[in-house]
Amino acid sequence: MTTDSRKEATSPSSLRLVLTLAIAGLVSGIAIIGIYESTLPTITANKARELREAVFKVLPGVTQMQPLVHRDSELVVVDQPDKDEPVIYGGYDDQGDFLGYAMPAAGPGFQDTIAILYGYEPDEKIVVGMEVLESRETPGLGDKIYKDMDFVGGFSALSVEPEIVAVKKGTKSLPNEIDAITGATISAKAVVRIINEAHARWVGQLPAPGSEPPFVLTEAAGDEAGQ
Amino acid sequence: MKKNESYDEFIKGIWRDNPVFVQVLGMCPMLAVTNSAVNAVAMGMASLFVLVGSSFLVSTFRHLIPKQVRISCFIIIIATFVTIADYTLLALVPKVHKELGAFIPLIVANCLILGRQEAFASRYPTRLAVMDALGMASGFMLALFSLGAVREILGDGALFGVKLFGENFEPWVIMILPPGGFLTLGVILLFFNWFKYKKDEFLEDVAAAERGSD
């Protein structure tokens, strides 16, 4: 031990303390910006792909999609929806004929917010598919809302009028009833409630069946169609 | 000699000073994310990356970091590695990231990691610090995996998502719920302490026998 280092150990100048932390913070900041910038394209692409796959899954027969928003009391096609603006997706077949909407919806589940996407056919007023996008439901129990294929499959030709009702497994008798999951009643009912609430919110904003916005081949949509 | 030293630093983390079973550190991720083997291993890998990276940097710069601000510096270094791990997992394995959720950012608060910086990396040369970090992180991962495997097998009848038993297996649901974590950890700690007790007893017997034969 030299005198120098002992002196340092007892009382380094305040400037040195400040400088050390400043340099550490700066280097850390640069590293974080670096990793953020380098992973962002992959993360955005992953999210977009997940969403596209989910839209195609909840709307059988759909091969093209475009984002729609509700502006000035009508549904319009947009390229880039504003941040925090509720978006739904219009699904179209190869000829560009409208098939149905894919509606994102979210609400409280058993542990945390459940985010889902469901397919809706407005002329028949039925839900034709449901996909869980995000959930932290208990593994082995609540996660059956996306692992139990009986339940997920139940969201086909499910009438939303007057509203969807989750009933005890095996007792479905009406077109608006769906079998809940044994051992995951709360999560299953949460999914049903989320769809009912989203439907109630959107039903007045959807145009009359037959007058849906036509498919506009935008550049982005063209890319999707080409894939 | 040198080789043995690094080996010792490595192996002590896995068994003698296992961070979970012996030091009882890092309990929060231990109980929270061990409901399946995959989650446990992913959490272990993320912690390994953060611990080894931080130990390397802290040990390399140990003479440059003033004592008064060392904890802040350690935290900055750890937090940077955690952020890197967070974004990397999100980009490469979004599904696993979704499952682990908030527990990846919470690695920052894992006392095991800060503890190793303070107790070891800031005092020893880089090579030993990295070996120590590797050992501790492997020990942590091993502990996470044993808990995760036990809980997944009993609670879901599966391991890494592969069903082990037939259709008639009735899952012991409580094992994948939070209480299952406490139960499993308790039983494993019981075993570790019993083993240590037996070993001490055995060593005493041997010593006594040696004294007797002299």
Contacts between the chains, C-beta under 8 A, distances in Angstrom:
chain1	res1	chain2	res2	distance
A	8	B	66	7.6
A	9	B	67	6.2
A	12	B	66	4.5
A	12	B	67	8.0
A	12	B	68	6.9
A	16	B	66	6.0
A	17	B	66	5.6
A	17	B	68	5.8
A	17	B	69	5.0
A	20	B	64	7.3
A	20	B	65	6.3
A	20	B	66	5.9
A	20	B	69	5.8
A	20	B	73	6.5
A	21	B	69	5.6
A	21	B	72	5.9
A	21	B	73	6.9
A	21	B	76	7.5
A	24	B	72	7.8
A	24	B	73	5.2
A	24	B	76	4.6
A	24	B	77	7.1
A	25	B	76	6.1
A	27	B	80	7.9
A	28	B	76	5.1
A	28	B	77	7.3
A	28	B	79	7.0
A	28	B	80	4.1
A	31	B	80	5.2
A	31	B	83	7.9
A	31	B	84	6.8
A	32	B	80	6.2
A	32	B	83	5.0
A	32	B	84	7.5
A	35	B	83	6.7
A	35	B	84	4.8
A	35	B	87	4.9
A	35	B	88	7.1
A	36	B	87	6.2
A	39	B	87	4.4
A	39	B	88	6.6
A	39	B	90	6.7
A	39	B	91	3.9
A	42	B	91	4.1
A	42	B	92	7.7
A	43	B	87	7.5
A	43	B	90	5.5
A	43	B	91	5.2
A	43	B	94	7.7
A	46	B	91	7.2
A	46	B	94	5.3
A	50	B	94	7.5
A	134	B	98	6.9
A	136	B	101	5.9
A	138	B	176	7.0
A	138	B	177	6.5
A	139	B	35	5.0
A	139	B	36	5.8
A	139	B	99	7.8
A	139	B	156	7.3
A	139	B	176	5.6
A	140	B	35	7.5
A	140	B	155	5.8
A	140	B	156	4.7
A	140	B	171	6.4
A	140	B	173	6.6
A	140	B	176	4.5
A	141	B	173	6.5
A	141	B	176	7.6
A	141	B	177	7.8
A	183	B	173	7.3
